[in-house]
Amino acid sequence: MSSYTVRPARTGDVRAIRDLLEPFVQRRILLGKDLVVLYEAVQEFVVAEDAGGQIIGCGALHVMWEDLAEVRTLIVADGWLHRGVGRLIVDALEDRATTLGVRRLFCLTFEVGFFERRGFAPIGEQVVDPDVYSQLIRSPDEGVAEFLDLAHVKPNTLGNTRMLKTLGA
């Protein structure tokens, strides 16, 4: 079995991240992101690379509030599924979240079992207090709208499960 490492993404990885993302966009599993958006968010990403330097997976941590962040764009190349790559990416994102002081991680996913094994649980409607909700609703970020379960994003999130994990719990 080939080895791999997980590290912070660099700008030189952005096109490989886009290439990993594209098949999932075509299958309507993930929303597409323009190249400029990926460059703007490169500091949120970690990548997994094989021994030859090929990017085989990625994931991003997007901070939404003082104690809340989202795991986004978690992708593992088909040939690397079920080899622990996704687990190590999520572990790296959780470490980042802890370093930043984030206590809760959100995800919107079709891969419920994977995230349940990582300690996430499905959530209902209201998981932030009304004061925080009134601030979050002002965000132009689609991921925040997905977290808040706002009606205008529902066509893009059909079939996905909203999940949350409390770190250190």
C-alpha positions in Angstrom: 0.0 0.0 0.0 1.3 3.4 -0.9 1.8 6.0 1.9 0.3 9.4 2.0 0.5 12.6 4.1 -1.9 15.3 5.0 -0.7 18.9 5.0 -1.9 22.5 4.6 -2.8 23.3 1.0 -0.7 25.7 -1.0 -1.7 27.9 -3.9 0.0 25.4 -6.2 -2.5 22.7 -5.1 -5.6 24.7 -6.1 -5.9 23.3 -9.6 -5.6 19.8 -8.3 -8.3 20.5 -5.7 -10.5 21.8 -8.5 -9.8 18.6 -10.5 -10.8 16.4 -7.5 -14.0 18.5 -7.1 -15.1 18.4 -10.7 -16.4 14.8 -11.0 -18.5 15.4 -7.8 -19.9 18.6 -9.3 -20.9 16.6 -12.4 -22.6 14.0 -10.3 -24.4 16.8 -8.3 -22.8 15.6 -5.0 -20.9 18.8 -4.4 -21.5 22.4 -5.5 -18.9 23.7 -8.0 -16.5 26.5 -7.0 -14.9 28.9 -9.4 -11.1 28.8 -9.4 -10.9 32.3 -7.9 -13.0 31.1 -5.0 -10.7 28.2 -4.4 -7.7 30.5 -4.4 -9.4 32.8 -2.0 -10.0 29.9 0.4 -6.7 28.0 0.0 -5.8 28.8 3.6 -8.9 26.8 4.7 -7.8 23.6 3.0 -5.7 20.7 3.8 -4.7 18.2 1.2 -3.6 14.5 1.2 -0.9 13.6 -1.2 0.6 10.3 -2.1 4.3 9.4 -1.9 4.7 10.8 -5.5 3.2 14.2 -4.6 -0.2 13.6 -6.3 -3.1 15.2 -4.5 -5.5 12.4 -3.5 -7.8 14.2 -1.2 -8.8 17.5 0.4 -11.0 19.2 2.9 -11.6 22.7 4.2 -12.4 24.2 7.5 -14.6 27.4 7.2 -15.1 29.3 10.4 -18.7 30.5 10.7 -18.8 32.0 14.3 -16.8 32.2 17.5 -17.4 28.5 18.4 -18.6 27.1 15.0 -16.9 26.0 11.8 -17.9 23.9 8.8 -16.1 20.9 7.3 -16.3 21.7 3.5 -15.3 20.1 0.2 -14.2 16.8 1.8 -13.1 14.7 -1.2 -11.0 11.5 -1.5 -10.0 10.2 -5.0 -11.9 7.0 -5.9 -8.7 4.9 -5.9 -8.0 6.0 -2.3 -11.4 5.4 -0.7 -11.5 3.2 2.4 -7.8 3.7 3.2 -8.1 6.2 6.0 -7.5 9.3 3.9 -10.8 10.9 4.7 -10.4 10.2 8.4 -6.9 11.8 8.5 -8.2 14.9 6.6 -11.1 15.3 9.1 -8.6 14.8 12.0 -6.4 17.6 10.6 -9.4 19.9 10.2 -10.5 19.1 13.8 -6.9 19.9 15.0 -7.1 23.3 13.1 -10.6 24.0 14.7 -9.2 23.2 18.2 -6.2 25.5 17.6 -8.6 28.3 16.5 -10.8 27.8 19.5 -13.8 26.4 17.6 -15.8 24.0 19.7 -18.4 22.8 17.2 -18.1 21.4 13.7 -20.9 21.4 11.1 -21.1 19.4 7.9 -23.7 18.9 5.2 -23.3 15.5 3.7 -24.6 12.4 2.0 -21.9 10.4 3.8 -23.8 10.1 7.1 -22.1 6.9 8.3 -18.6 8.3 7.7 -19.3 11.4 9.8 -21.2 9.4 12.5 -18.1 7.3 12.9 -16.2 10.6 13.4 -18.6 11.7 16.2 -21.0 13.8 14.2 -24.7 13.5 14.8 -27.7 14.7 12.7 -29.1 18.1 13.9 -32.5 19.7 13.8 -33.5 23.2 13.0 -32.1 25.6 15.6 -28.6 24.9 16.9 -27.5 28.5 17.7 -29.2 31.0 20.0 -31.3 33.8 18.5 -28.6 36.5 18.9 -26.1 34.4 16.9 -28.7 33.5 14.4 -29.4 37.2 13.8 -25.7 37.7 13.0 -25.2 34.6 10.9 -28.2 35.4 8.7 -26.3 38.5 7.5 -23.6 36.4 6.0 -23.5 36.2 2.2 -21.9 32.7 2.4 -24.0 29.9 1.0 -22.5 27.5 3.6 -23.9 29.6 6.4 -27.3 29.6 4.7 -27.1 25.8 4.5 -26.2 25.6 8.2 -29.2 27.8 9.0 -31.3 25.6 6.7 -32.7 28.7 4.9 -35.3 28.1 2.2 -33.3 29.6 -0.7 -30.6 26.9 -0.5 -32.9 23.9 -0.1 -32.9 23.0 -3.8 -29.1 22.6 -3.6 -29.2 20.6 -0.3 -31.9 18.0 -1.0 -30.9 14.6 0.3 -28.1 15.9 2.4 -28.0 15.5 6.2 -27.0 18.4 8.4 -24.6 17.1 11.1 -22.8 18.6 14.1 -19.9 17.5 16.4 -18.8 19.0 19.6 -15.1 18.8 19.9 -13.6 17.4 23.1 -16.9 15.8 24.0 
